[in-house]
């Protein structure tokens, strides 16, 4: 399984990421998800979220999650981009793409990855009002 992980302060360029997609002829599903900062957090209005990460441990944990994905689903590739630093409302803070033979596998793997990431990857968010 091909893997690409990017933790960056740069804005996520979704059109560029989609344009860079590669798939083998046997793949029939390219699922991607963009997590966008919304204007409310814990019942109050915010202007942004400030993300912080423990880079070395985050990379390690993502590697473990990618290993588990590879065991569970026939995935050709996964690409994940997570922003750190200040991310304003309506800007993406997370972008995930999963390439698999069928949509069910791709959707399931993508959702599982995001759910697990939130539990074990040391990336913290601080709302900015």
C-alpha positions as CSV (number, residue, x, y, z in Angstrom):
1,X,0.0,0.0,0.0
2,X,1.3,3.4,-1.0
3,X,1.3,5.9,1.9
4,X,1.7,9.7,1.9
5,X,1.5,11.7,5.1
6,X,2.0,15.5,5.3
7,X,1.8,17.6,8.4
8,X,2.1,21.2,7.4
9,X,1.5,24.8,8.2
10,X,0.7,25.5,4.5
11,X,-2.9,25.7,3.3
12,X,-4.3,22.4,1.9
13,X,-4.5,22.7,-1.9
14,X,-7.3,20.3,-2.7
15,X,-7.4,20.8,-6.5
16,X,-3.6,20.1,-6.7
17,X,-4.0,17.0,-4.5
18,X,-6.8,15.6,-6.7
19,X,-4.8,16.4,-9.8
20,X,-1.8,14.4,-8.4
21,X,-4.0,11.3,-7.9
22,X,-2.6,8.1,-9.3
23,X,-4.5,4.8,-9.6
24,X,-3.8,1.4,-11.1
25,X,-6.4,0.0,-13.6
26,X,-7.8,-2.4,-11.0
27,X,-9.0,0.3,-8.7
28,X,-12.6,1.5,-8.9
29,X,-12.9,3.9,-5.9
30,X,-11.1,7.2,-5.0
31,X,-12.7,8.5,-1.8
32,X,-11.5,11.7,-0.3
33,X,-12.6,13.7,2.7
34,X,-12.0,17.3,3.6
35,X,-12.4,18.3,7.3
36,X,-13.2,22.0,7.3
37,X,-13.1,24.3,10.4
38,X,-16.6,25.3,11.3
39,X,-17.6,28.6,13.0
40,X,-18.7,27.1,16.3
41,X,-16.9,25.1,18.9
42,X,-18.4,24.0,22.2
43,X,-21.5,26.1,21.6
44,X,-19.6,29.3,21.0
45,X,-18.5,31.2,17.9
46,X,-14.9,31.0,16.8
47,X,-12.8,32.5,14.0
48,X,-10.2,29.8,13.7
49,X,-8.6,26.7,15.3
50,X,-4.9,26.7,16.3
51,X,-3.6,23.1,15.8
52,X,-0.5,21.8,17.5
53,X,1.3,18.5,17.0
54,X,4.0,16.3,18.5
55,X,5.4,15.6,15.0
56,X,7.5,12.5,15.7
57,X,4.8,10.7,17.7
58,X,2.1,11.8,15.2
59,X,4.1,10.3,12.3
60,X,4.6,7.1,14.3
61,X,0.9,6.8,15.2
62,X,-0.2,7.5,11.6
63,X,2.2,4.7,10.5
64,X,0.6,2.3,12.9
65,X,-2.9,3.3,11.6
66,X,-1.8,2.8,8.0
67,X,-0.4,-0.6,8.9
68,X,-3.8,-1.6,10.4
69,X,-5.7,-0.3,7.4
70,X,-3.5,-2.4,5.1
71,X,-4.4,-5.5,7.1
72,X,-8.2,-4.7,7.1
73,X,-8.9,-3.5,3.5
74,X,-7.4,-4.1,0.0
75,X,-6.3,-0.5,-0.3
76,X,-3.9,0.6,-3.0
77,X,-3.0,4.0,-1.4
78,X,-3.7,6.4,1.3
79,X,-2.8,10.1,1.4
80,X,-3.4,12.3,4.4
81,X,-2.6,16.0,4.9
82,X,-3.2,17.6,8.3
83,X,-2.6,21.3,8.9
84,X,-1.1,22.7,12.0
85,X,-1.0,26.3,13.2
86,X,-3.9,28.7,12.7
87,X,-6.6,27.4,10.4
88,X,-9.5,29.8,9.8
89,X,-13.2,29.0,9.6
90,X,-14.2,27.4,6.2
91,X,-10.6,26.3,5.5
92,X,-9.7,22.6,5.5
93,X,-7.6,21.3,8.3
94,X,-7.6,17.7,7.2
95,X,-7.6,16.0,3.8
96,X,-7.7,12.2,3.4
97,X,-7.8,10.1,0.2
98,X,-8.2,6.3,0.0
99,X,-7.9,4.4,-3.2
100,X,-9.4,0.9,-3.2
101,X,-11.0,-1.6,-5.7
102,X,-14.6,-0.7,-4.4
103,X,-16.4,2.2,-2.8
104,X,-17.5,0.3,0.3
105,X,-13.9,-0.5,1.2
106,X,-12.7,3.0,0.5
107,X,-15.4,4.6,2.5
108,X,-15.0,2.2,5.4
109,X,-11.3,2.6,5.5
110,X,-11.4,6.4,5.3
111,X,-14.0,6.7,8.1
112,X,-12.1,4.3,10.3
113,X,-8.8,6.2,9.8
114,X,-10.4,9.5,10.8
115,X,-12.1,8.1,13.8
116,X,-9.0,6.3,15.0
117,X,-6.8,9.3,14.3
118,X,-8.8,11.5,16.6
119,X,-8.2,8.9,19.4
120,X,-4.5,8.2,19.1
121,X,-2.6,10.9,17.1
122,X,-1.2,13.7,19.2
123,X,-2.6,16.6,17.3
124,X,-4.4,19.1,19.6
125,X,-6.8,21.9,18.7
126,X,-7.4,25.2,20.5
127,X,-10.4,27.3,19.3
128,X,-9.7,31.0,18.6
129,X,-12.6,33.4,19.2
